[in-house]
Amino acid sequence: MNSKKIIVIGSGFSSLSAACYLAKEGHKVTILEKNRTVGGRARQLKKEGFTFDIGPTFYWMPDVFERFFNDFNSTTSDYYTLNKLHPAYKIYFGRKDFISISENFEDIKQTFESIEKGSSEKLQQFINKAEANYNIAIKDLVYKPGENLFEIINNKTIFKLHEFISTISKQVSKSFKNKKLRKTLEFPVLFLGAKPDNTPSFYNFMNYADFKLGTWHPKGGMYKVVEGINILAKSLDITIHTNCEVSEIITKNDRSVTGVDTNLCYMDCDILLSGADYHHTETLLPNHLRQYSENYWNNKTFAPSALLFYVGINKKLSQASHHTLFFDTDFETHAKTIYDTKEWAKKPLFYASFPSVTDETIAPKNKEAAIFLIPIAPDIKDTPEIRETYFKQLIDRLENITGESIKDHILFHESYCVSDFKQDYNSYKGNAYGLANTLMQTHILRPKLKSKKLNNLYFCGQLTVPGPGVPPSLISGKIVSDLINKYHTS
């Protein structure tokens, strides 16, 4: 094999994944990370004995994680301990009005039936279709590099074309009349970064991932997954430099990348792979070598940004669930502020995670760690005053909805929002999740893994294929490594 010297920009899940696969093939791989620790958006905050995942908190699609580690003759259990959550999560619709989603599908069916007569059988039929789509997606679609349309058109997918025209919202409303059940089924596609009425119904495979594969938690938090992959990377002799920001990509005769300028020194390479923000990476090139214009990016539908809070509470909470969704306000109204008017919602939906409910390592004894997230429009106005206004609203609503006293038990709170995403990750417009998985931004319609201008420049991560989320990012790393080997080794 023709071994190459490869530089990888960024150390998020896609970069770490790609680096491991490339090193396994015998390439000399160096990772350059601008921040103090590896992990990209999946970093960690530690304060006063509390531990918070700054980024992802949901562990879904465990089979994708297992497949990644299996490719290196290991398993997830070699690096971290997984626990299946029960309940998987709880959804509040009003004061002490909630649905608790069990880890057992038969229990979920009974929950549905108790709310809407006849819905358990309809749910079984819905999930059967979702499972079929999941198998097609994972086995036939998401591991394709997006080079041409024929990668995803075969004798299995040809009969699914109607599911790319219809939407999740339409599909759910045909079978379920109860608004609470509809919201419960529409929730998982929010991980894809788009509204249910703008997401192809084929993506109902996320419901299978939710109800059948379950919701899991790595003991110690999601950062344990990063640490596991980091250990694997080092065992493969991958060099990692942190606090090392790339300021320029150096090219030769407008045909290939020869190296990068960093805050450490000039570094040369045979191949450059960026798992950093795609738009930002292209700004490191001369204008004529950029594939996509500012107008191109500006006209794309981005997944939301987020306002996050990390909170230390000096007591245990009796009504808290590890994952909790607050749908006590109108989703359509909130979604409109994200995708249409691009303004702050007056009363937004929000998500809360209390990982210390199931993981004693997350918070000091008899205390609770809380993470709150409000989805917001990218590039929205972000000030300390706005953050504090919404923090107070969240706590007031949390107390009212759960009947739990919290306000007087807060030890501290830290916030994270649009300006932080821009500063820490060079994130385009401060988006949190990348490009939304809409019909017009699927597969070949997403930014390419391989540069069209430079023959040895590649990209991976949430702005390219297959899309946003931790499992897709791991897959993106696998896909781009295969592509590099296809074009640059013999």
C-alpha positions as CSV (number, residue, x, y, z in Angstrom):
1,M,0.0,0.0,0.0
2,N,1.1,3.5,-0.8
3,S,1.3,5.2,2.6
4,K,0.5,8.9,2.8
5,K,1.2,11.7,5.2
6,I,-2.3,13.0,6.2
7,I,-3.2,16.0,8.3
8,V,-6.7,16.1,9.8
9,I,-8.1,19.5,10.9
10,G,-10.4,19.2,14.0
11,S,-10.9,16.4,16.4
12,G,-14.7,15.9,16.6
13,F,-16.3,12.5,16.1
14,S,-15.9,12.5,12.3
15,S,-12.2,13.6,12.4
16,L,-11.3,11.0,15.1
17,S,-13.2,8.3,13.2
18,A,-11.5,9.1,9.9
19,A,-8.1,9.4,11.5
20,C,-8.4,5.9,13.0
21,Y,-9.5,4.3,9.8
22,L,-6.7,6.0,7.9
23,A,-4.1,5.0,10.4
24,K,-5.3,1.4,10.4
25,E,-4.5,1.4,6.6
26,G,-0.9,2.4,7.4
27,H,-1.1,6.2,6.7
28,K,0.8,8.6,9.0
29,V,-1.9,10.7,10.5
30,T,-1.7,14.0,12.5
31,I,-4.7,15.7,14.0
32,L,-4.7,19.4,14.6
33,E,-7.3,20.7,17.2
34,K,-7.7,24.4,17.9
35,N,-9.2,23.9,21.4
36,R,-7.5,22.6,24.6
37,T,-9.1,19.1,24.4
38,V,-10.2,16.7,21.7
39,G,-13.8,16.0,20.9
40,G,-15.0,19.0,18.9
41,R,-18.5,19.9,20.0
42,A,-18.4,16.9,22.3
43,R,-16.4,18.5,25.0
44,Q,-16.9,18.6,28.8
45,L,-17.3,21.1,31.6
46,K,-16.2,20.3,35.1
47,K,-17.1,22.6,38.0
48,E,-17.3,22.2,41.8
49,G,-17.5,18.4,41.5
50,F,-20.1,18.4,38.7
51,T,-19.5,17.1,35.2
52,F,-21.4,18.3,32.1
53,D,-21.4,17.2,28.5
54,I,-21.1,20.5,26.6
55,G,-22.4,19.0,23.4
56,P,-24.2,15.8,22.6
57,T,-26.1,14.1,25.5
58,F,-28.2,11.5,23.6
59,Y,-26.7,8.1,22.9
60,W,-28.8,6.6,20.1
61,M,-28.1,4.0,17.4
62,P,-25.8,1.9,19.6
63,D,-25.2,-0.5,16.6
64,V,-23.3,2.3,14.8
65,F,-20.9,2.8,17.7
66,E,-20.4,-0.9,18.1
67,R,-19.7,-1.3,14.4
68,F,-17.1,1.4,14.6
69,F,-15.1,-0.3,17.4
70,N,-15.6,-3.7,15.9
71,D,-13.7,-2.4,12.8
72,F,-10.7,-2.2,15.1
73,N,-11.2,-5.6,16.7
74,S,-12.6,-4.2,19.9
75,T,-16.0,-3.4,21.4
76,T,-17.6,-0.4,23.1
77,S,-17.2,-2.2,26.5
78,D,-13.5,-2.1,26.0
79,Y,-13.6,1.7,26.4
80,Y,-16.8,2.6,28.4
81,T,-19.8,1.2,30.2
82,L,-23.2,1.6,28.7
83,N,-26.5,1.6,30.6
84,K,-29.9,1.5,28.9
85,L,-32.1,4.2,30.3
86,H,-35.5,3.5,31.9
87,P,-37.5,5.5,31.2
88,A,-35.7,6.4,27.9
89,Y,-37.1,10.0,28.3
90,K,-40.1,11.9,29.5
91,I,-42.2,14.4,27.6
92,Y,-44.1,17.1,29.5
93,F,-47.2,18.7,27.9
94,G,-48.3,20.8,30.9
95,R,-48.3,20.8,34.7
96,K,-47.7,17.2,35.8
97,D,-49.0,16.1,32.4
98,F,-46.5,13.9,30.8
99,I,-45.7,10.7,28.8
100,S,-43.0,8.4,30.0
101,I,-41.3,6.4,27.2
102,S,-40.3,3.0,28.4
103,E,-37.2,1.1,27.3
104,N,-39.5,-1.7,26.3
105,F,-41.5,-1.4,23.0
106,E,-44.5,-3.4,24.3
107,D,-44.8,-1.0,27.2
108,I,-44.6,1.9,24.8
109,K,-47.5,0.4,22.7
110,Q,-49.6,0.1,25.9
111,T,-48.8,3.7,26.7
112,F,-50.1,4.7,23.3
113,E,-53.2,2.6,23.6
114,S,-54.1,4.1,26.9
115,I,-54.1,7.6,25.3
116,E,-55.7,6.7,21.9
117,K,-57.7,3.5,21.4
118,G,-56.4,1.4,18.6
119,S,-53.1,3.2,18.4
120,S,-50.9,0.3,19.7
121,E,-51.6,-1.7,16.5
122,K,-51.0,1.4,14.4
123,L,-47.7,2.0,16.2
124,Q,-46.6,-1.6,15.5
125,Q,-47.3,-1.0,11.8
126,F,-45.5,2.3,11.9
127,I,-42.4,0.9,13.6
128,N,-42.3,-2.1,11.2
129,K,-42.0,0.4,8.3
130,A,-39.5,2.4,10.3
131,E,-37.4,-0.8,10.9
132,A,-37.4,-1.6,7.2
133,N,-36.2,1.9,6.4
134,Y,-33.5,1.7,9.2
135,N,-32.1,-1.4,7.6
136,I,-32.0,0.2,4.2
137,A,-30.5,3.4,5.5
138,I,-27.8,1.7,7.6
139,K,-27.0,-1.1,5.1
140,D,-27.5,0.6,1.8
141,L,-27.4,4.3,2.0
142,V,-25.5,6.1,4.8
143,Y,-22.2,4.4,4.1
144,K,-22.2,5.8,0.5
145,P,-19.9,8.8,-0.3
146,G,-22.5,10.8,-2.3
147,E,-20.6,10.9,-5.5
148,N,-23.6,10.0,-7.7
149,L,-27.3,9.3,-7.4
150,F,-27.0,5.7,-8.4
151,E,-25.4,4.9,-5.0
152,I,-28.8,5.1,-3.4
153,I,-31.1,3.9,-6.2
154,N,-31.4,0.1,-6.2
155,N,-34.1,-2.5,-6.1
156,K,-34.8,-1.8,-2.4
157,T,-34.9,2.0,-2.5
158,I,-36.8,2.4,-5.8
159,F,-39.9,1.3,-4.0
160,K,-39.3,3.9,-1.3
161,L,-39.3,7.0,-3.5
162,H,-42.7,8.1,-2.4
163,E,-41.3,8.3,1.2
164,F,-38.9,11.0,0.1
165,I,-41.8,13.1,-1.3
166,S,-44.2,12.7,1.7
167,T,-43.2,14.1,5.1
168,I,-42.9,12.7,8.6
169,S,-45.7,15.1,9.7
170,K,-48.1,13.8,7.1
171,Q,-47.2,10.2,7.8
172,V,-47.8,10.5,11.5
173,S,-51.0,12.4,11.2
174,K,-52.5,9.7,9.0
175,S,-52.3,7.2,11.7
176,F,-52.5,9.1,15.0
177,K,-55.1,11.8,16.0
178,N,-53.9,12.6,19.5
179,K,-51.6,15.6,19.5
180,K,-49.4,14.2,22.3
181,L,-48.8,11.0,20.4
182,R,-48.0,13.0,17.2
183,K,-45.5,15.2,19.0
184,T,-43.9,12.1,20.5
185,L,-43.4,10.5,17.1
186,E,-42.2,13.7,15.5
187,F,-39.6,14.4,18.2
188,P,-36.8,12.1,16.9
189,V,-36.5,13.8,13.6
190,L,-35.5,17.0,15.4
191,F,-32.1,15.3,15.7
192,L,-31.9,15.7,11.9
193,G,-32.1,19.4,12.2
194,A,-35.4,20.1,10.3
195,K,-39.1,20.5,10.9
196,P,-41.2,17.3,10.7
197,D,-43.3,18.9,7.9
198,N,-40.1,19.4,5.9
199,T,-38.4,16.0,6.6
200,P,-39.0,13.1,4.2
201,S,-41.1,10.3,5.8
202,F,-38.3,7.9,5.0
203,Y,-36.5,9.3,8.0
204,N,-39.0,7.6,10.3
205,F,-36.2,5.2,10.8
206,M,-35.3,7.5,13.7
207,N,-38.4,6.2,15.4
208,Y,-37.1,2.7,15.2
209,A,-33.8,3.8,16.6
210,D,-35.8,5.5,19.4
211,F,-38.4,2.9,20.4
212,K,-36.6,-0.4,19.5
213,L,-32.9,0.2,19.8
214,G,-33.4,2.4,22.9
215,T,-31.7,5.3,24.6
216,W,-28.4,4.6,26.3
217,H,-25.9,6.5,28.6
218,P,-22.2,6.0,28.8
219,K,-21.3,6.1,32.5
220,G,-19.4,9.3,33.1
221,G,-21.1,11.1,30.1
222,M,-20.8,11.2,26.3
223,Y,-17.3,12.4,26.6
224,K,-16.3,8.9,27.7
225,V,-16.9,7.9,24.0
226,V,-14.5,10.6,22.9
227,E,-12.0,9.4,25.4
228,G,-12.4,5.9,24.2
229,I,-11.8,6.8,20.5
230,N,-8.8,9.0,21.7
231,I,-7.3,6.0,23.3
232,L,-7.8,4.0,20.2
233,A,-6.3,6.7,18.1
234,K,-3.1,6.8,20.2
235,S,-2.8,3.0,20.0
236,L,-2.8,3.5,16.2
237,D,0.1,5.9,16.5
238,I,-1.9,9.0,15.5
239,T,-0.3,12.3,16.5
240,I,-2.6,14.8,18.1
241,H,-1.8,18.5,18.7
242,T,-4.3,20.5,20.8
243,N,-4.3,24.3,21.1
244,C,-3.3,24.3,17.4
245,E,-5.4,26.4,15.1
246,V,-5.0,26.3,11.4
247,S,-4.8,29.8,9.9
248,E,-4.1,29.0,6.2
249,I,-4.2,26.1,3.7
250,I,-1.1,26.2,1.4
251,T,-1.5,25.0,-2.2
252,K,0.8,24.4,-5.1
253,N,0.0,25.6,-8.6
254,D,-3.7,25.6,-7.7
255,R,-3.8,21.8,-8.1
256,S,-3.1,20.3,-4.6
257,V,-2.6,21.1,-1.0
258,T,1.0,21.0,0.2
259,G,0.5,21.9,3.8
260,V,-1.1,24.2,6.5
261,D,0.1,27.1,8.5
262,T,-0.8,26.7,12.2
263,N,0.0,28.6,15.4
264,L,2.8,26.1,15.9
265,C,4.6,26.0,12.5
266,Y,4.2,25.2,8.9
267,M,3.2,21.5,8.4
268,D,3.3,19.7,5.1
269,C,1.2,16.8,3.9
270,D,0.2,14.6,1.0
271,I,-3.5,14.8,1.9
272,L,-5.5,17.3,3.9
273,L,-8.8,16.2,5.5
274,S,-11.0,18.8,7.4
275,G,-13.5,17.7,9.9
276,A,-13.8,21.4,11.0
277,D,-16.6,23.6,9.8
278,Y,-16.8,23.2,6.0
279,H,-17.5,26.8,5.3
280,H,-14.7,28.0,7.6
281,T,-12.2,25.6,6.1
282,E,-12.8,27.0,2.6
283,T,-12.2,30.5,3.9
284,L,-8.6,29.3,4.6
285,L,-8.2,29.0,0.8
286,P,-7.8,31.6,-1.9
287,N,-11.2,32.6,-3.3
288,H,-10.8,30.9,-6.7
289,L,-10.1,27.5,-4.9
290,R,-13.3,27.6,-2.9
291,Q,-16.1,25.3,-4.2
292,Y,-19.1,27.1,-2.6
293,S,-19.9,30.8,-2.6
294,E,-21.2,32.8,0.4
295,N,-24.5,32.9,-1.5
296,Y,-24.5,29.1,-1.6
297,W,-24.1,28.8,2.2
298,N,-26.5,31.6,2.9
299,N,-29.3,29.9,1.0
300,K,-28.9,26.5,2.7
301,T,-31.3,25.4,5.5
302,F,-29.2,25.0,8.6
303,A,-30.2,23.0,11.6
304,P,-30.8,25.2,14.7
305,S,-28.2,26.8,17.0
306,A,-28.8,26.4,20.7
307,L,-28.9,28.3,24.0
308,L,-27.5,25.9,26.6
309,F,-27.2,26.1,30.4
310,Y,-25.1,23.9,32.7
311,V,-26.5,24.0,36.2
312,G,-25.4,22.7,39.6
313,I,-28.3,22.0,42.1
314,N,-27.7,21.4,45.8
315,K,-30.4,18.7,46.2
316,K,-31.8,15.7,44.5
317,L,-34.9,16.2,42.3
318,S,-37.8,13.7,42.8
319,Q,-39.5,14.5,39.5
320,A,-36.5,14.6,37.2
321,S,-35.8,12.1,34.4
322,H,-32.4,11.6,32.8
323,H,-33.8,13.1,29.5
324,T,-36.9,15.3,29.6
325,L,-38.6,17.3,26.9
326,F,-40.9,20.2,27.6
327,F,-43.6,20.5,24.9
328,D,-45.8,22.7,27.0
329,T,-45.9,25.3,24.3
330,D,-46.8,25.3,20.6
331,F,-44.1,23.6,18.5
332,E,-45.1,25.2,15.2
333,T,-44.9,28.7,16.7
334,H,-41.4,27.9,18.0
335,A,-40.3,26.3,14.8
336,K,-41.4,29.4,12.8
337,T,-39.0,31.5,14.9
338,I,-36.1,29.2,14.0
339,Y,-36.6,28.6,10.3
340,D,-38.8,31.5,9.1
341,T,-38.7,34.7,11.2
342,K,-35.3,33.9,12.8
343,E,-36.1,35.6,16.1
344,W,-36.2,34.6,19.7
345,A,-39.4,32.6,20.6
346,K,-41.4,34.2,23.4
347,K,-42.1,30.8,25.0
348,P,-39.8,28.2,23.5
349,L,-39.9,24.4,23.8
350,F,-36.8,23.2,25.7
351,Y,-34.9,20.0,26.6
352,A,-33.5,19.2,30.0
353,S,-31.0,16.5,30.9
354,F,-30.4,15.4,34.5
355,P,-27.7,12.8,34.0
356,S,-26.9,12.5,37.7
357,V,-30.4,10.8,38.1
358,T,-28.9,7.6,36.7
359,D,-25.1,8.3,37.0
360,E,-23.7,8.9,40.4
361,T,-20.3,10.0,38.9
362,I,-21.8,13.2,37.4
363,A,-22.5,15.2,40.5
364,P,-21.5,15.3,44.2
365,K,-23.6,13.2,46.6
366,N,-27.2,14.5,47.1
367,K,-26.8,17.0,44.3
368,E,-28.1,17.2,40.8
369,A,-26.4,18.2,37.5
370,A,-28.8,19.8,34.9
371,I,-28.3,20.7,31.3
372,F,-30.9,22.8,29.5
373,L,-31.2,23.4,25.7
374,I,-33.4,25.8,23.7
375,P,-33.2,25.3,19.9
376,I,-32.8,28.8,18.3
377,A,-32.2,30.3,14.9
378,P,-28.5,30.4,13.8
379,D,-26.9,33.9,13.8
380,I,-29.5,35.2,16.2
381,K,-28.7,38.1,18.5
382,D,-26.8,36.7,21.6
383,T,-26.3,38.8,24.7
384,P,-25.8,38.0,28.4
385,E,-29.1,39.8,29.1
386,I,-31.0,37.6,26.7
387,R,-29.4,34.5,28.1
388,E,-30.4,35.4,31.7
389,T,-34.0,36.2,30.6
390,Y,-34.4,32.8,29.2
391,F,-32.7,31.1,32.1
392,K,-35.2,32.6,34.5
393,Q,-38.1,31.6,32.2
394,L,-36.9,28.0,32.0
395,I,-36.5,27.6,35.8
396,D,-40.0,29.2,36.4
397,R,-41.6,26.8,33.9
398,L,-39.7,23.8,35.2
399,E,-40.9,24.5,38.7
400,N,-44.5,25.1,37.6
401,I,-44.6,22.0,35.3
402,T,-42.9,19.5,37.6
403,G,-44.0,21.0,41.0
404,E,-40.3,20.8,42.0
405,S,-38.6,23.6,44.0
406,I,-35.4,24.5,42.2
407,K,-34.8,28.2,42.1
408,D,-33.5,28.5,45.7
409,H,-31.2,25.5,45.3
410,I,-29.1,26.6,42.3
411,L,-25.4,26.7,43.2
412,F,-24.3,28.1,39.8
413,H,-25.1,28.2,36.1
414,E,-23.0,28.5,33.0
415,S,-24.3,29.4,29.5
416,Y,-23.3,28.6,25.9
417,C,-24.8,30.1,22.8
418,V,-24.3,31.4,19.3
419,S,-21.2,33.5,19.9
420,D,-19.6,30.5,21.7
421,F,-20.3,28.2,18.8
422,K,-18.6,30.7,16.5
423,Q,-15.6,31.3,18.8
424,D,-14.9,27.7,19.7
425,Y,-15.8,25.9,16.5
426,N,-15.7,28.5,13.8
427,S,-19.3,27.4,13.3
428,Y,-21.1,29.0,10.3
429,K,-23.6,31.5,11.8
430,G,-23.1,29.7,15.1
431,N,-25.2,26.7,14.1
432,A,-25.0,23.7,16.5
433,Y,-25.9,20.7,14.3
434,G,-24.9,21.4,10.7
435,L,-27.1,21.3,7.6
436,A,-30.7,20.1,8.1
437,N,-31.6,16.8,6.4
438,T,-34.3,18.1,4.1
439,L,-35.1,16.5,0.7
440,M,-33.0,19.1,-1.2
441,Q,-30.1,18.6,1.2
442,T,-29.8,14.8,1.0
443,H,-27.0,12.7,-0.3
444,I,-25.5,14.2,-3.5
445,L,-27.2,17.5,-2.7
446,R,-24.9,18.0,0.3
447,P,-21.4,19.6,0.1
448,K,-19.0,17.0,-1.3
449,L,-16.5,14.9,0.7
450,K,-13.8,15.4,-2.0
451,S,-12.9,18.9,-3.2
452,K,-13.8,19.7,-6.8
453,K,-10.9,22.2,-7.0
454,L,-8.0,20.5,-5.2
455,N,-7.2,16.8,-5.8
456,N,-6.0,16.0,-2.3
457,L,-8.4,18.1,-0.1
458,Y,-11.2,16.2,1.7
459,F,-14.0,17.0,4.2
460,C,-16.1,15.1,6.7
461,G,-18.6,15.9,9.4
462,Q,-22.1,17.3,9.8
463,L,-22.0,19.7,6.8
464,T,-21.4,16.8,4.4
465,V,-22.7,13.3,4.1
466,P,-24.4,11.6,5.7
467,G,-25.6,14.5,8.0
468,P,-25.9,15.8,11.5
469,G,-25.6,13.7,14.7
470,V,-23.0,11.6,16.4
471,P,-23.6,8.3,14.6
472,P,-23.6,10.0,11.2
473,S,-20.4,11.7,12.1
474,L,-18.7,8.4,12.9
475,I,-20.0,7.1,9.6
476,S,-18.7,10.2,7.8
477,G,-15.2,9.4,9.0
478,K,-15.5,5.9,7.7
479,I,-16.8,7.1,4.3
480,V,-14.2,9.7,3.7
481,S,-11.3,7.4,4.7
482,D,-12.6,4.8,2.1
483,L,-12.7,7.6,-0.5
484,I,-9.1,8.7,0.3
485,N,-7.9,5.1,-0.1
486,K,-9.8,4.8,-3.4
487,Y,-8.2,7.8,-5.0
488,H,-4.7,7.9,-3.4
489,T,-3.5,4.3,-2.7
490,S,-2.7,1.4,-4.9
